[in-house]
Amino acid sequence: MVLYTTPFPNSCLSALHAVSWALIFPCYCVVDWLLTPFTSISCKKCHRANSPCYLQLLCIVLFTPIYLALLVAALPLGFLGFLLWFPLQSVRRPYIYSRLEDKGQAGGAALLGEWRGTGTGKSFCFATANLCLLPESLARLNNVFHIQTRAKEIGQRIRNGASRPQIKIYIDSPTNTSISAASFSSLVSPQGSDGIAQTVAGSIKRTASVEYKGNGGRRPSDEAVNGPASGDPNNGGSLEDACIVRIGGEEGCRPPEADDPATGNQARNGAAGGQKGQTPNHSQRDGDSGSLGSPSASRESLVKAQAGADGGGGEPGATNSKLPYKASVVKKAAARKRRHPDEAFDHEISAFFPANLDFLCLQEVFDKRAAVKLKDQLHGYFEYILYDVGVYGCYRSHSCCSFKFLNSGLFFASRYPIMEVAYHCYPNGRCSDALASKGALFLKVQVGSTPQDQRIVGYLSCTHLQATTEDSAIRCEQLDLLQDWLTDFRKSTSSSSAANPEELVAFDVICGDFNFDNCSSDDKLEQQHSLFTRYKDPCRLGPGEEKSWAIGTLLDTNNLYDEDVCTPENLQKVLESEEGRREYLAFPTSKSSGAGQKGRKDLLKGNGRRIDYILHGEEGLGPDWKAEVEEFSFITQLSGLTDHLPVAMRLMVSTGEEEA
């Protein structure tokens, strides 16, 4: 399949579209500026001291006439641009595909040779997040603002969080069985001058700085300016070295030896970074200031081993070189040591996106300029990106015709090559949702190949359902359509047959903002949908019943900028307590009148509204293959930038064969 790198079939149409949008854009901006003061809600928590109410009213009185005059002046040009823009939408393609050519064969193509589908399994990491990158006037309804700045900051945080090395830390303590933030985090080790990550004995603590500077997309020009990146394989360092840091007793840090099966299993299960061909340690890029993001990004939650005043003994620089295990390619082992022995997989509230993130599905990236800024930042780590997904203008379905002012808001990024893409717009959007082309994006990616040259592929679906609470029937119809479209997509893109299997399917994953939860009484219809019988939700026990560790992903917009949650580290700490979750997460609306927000939350049970999902299917995979969840995390790294918590899942695909 040929992927569309431009929104129009030829350069002439692209030029006409550019001219039409140049005529429309001034009118669009003025309308946005005009509406913004009236749609702003409680930025009070962060701006009241600097911008009292009377100043806001004064600004409205002063600037509203100016904006109205500008709007009158811009309308004729805007109308002319609309007449040119509208017919072009009938031939517009439903997405734009972008590939970072600088990576060439050192990027996704190199990853394909790492897994041959024999002997061992492989883990893949997925994440999804709702970013609320709407036009400014609409974003402020959710108490978020400055979308262009937010888009760049979000991209930096995701890129830097995903490109860091992953090292597991287990704390062995006979007196404390609780899970601290430092007990299962990704460790950033200070790097020596020789480029080899050092692991030193000493204490583990939360730190206010980060030694690792991430940059997933190292360009030749960067190296010419900054010199070779520390940790670059060509410079003596390697991310294939992983370390399981065990704290307890007299041990500071020791590598798992080959004859230590318990610790070896941790290495195979825990370290997800550093296979051959993956993104290496990188030079500093725009926004990387010694932390995983900007100065406002979380710096405290990333723990590191720091040398004690008395030294730790041993040669720290040579520790990792003894490790014989690759990071993402792991052996199927039922006896992995986990933080939660009663669970089949590990789970946590993390201040960072998981290291070595493979696939990223985003929603509400509606603004075109913000999407481009986000793409430019994420290309530092992800080689393949789809953005500006959806349709504009008059959209005709079998039952109605509606006008789409906004695209679908869907955005997809991958480290692996994209083979096939399909997009479908939901025909039954209602109210404000009908103005956007919300729908489903289906992708087929190649993740490896067998010795017999069979392709190993995976299927991903990204969607965003109807938002209004009372529209349960519409969401159920959309879930029905999602399943039907996905079935058709798999049939139309499969080149295999029972007699001649040319492809092996490694995973089938659905990500997105479903806009319903598994605890609200108003969402019972969606909770019992057949989708949850075909696909597994790692956080769910059954309809209306969540696992005890699952928390809500929708934040209370009135408290987004409280000091207690204004950084990823602070938000992580708050959400680890029941009181904090009740204060800062959104809960199902109460039908009883007269109860205040705080009083209502005191009466609620559960851990908030979890409306962002990652589901995985077990049907249609390769023969005797099995996909099992290895880790699941709720991520706070985007605190202050969106009103949702991102979620991530690491999926282990095992082939049913034992390693020789």
Disulfide bonds with the S-S distance in Angstrom:
none
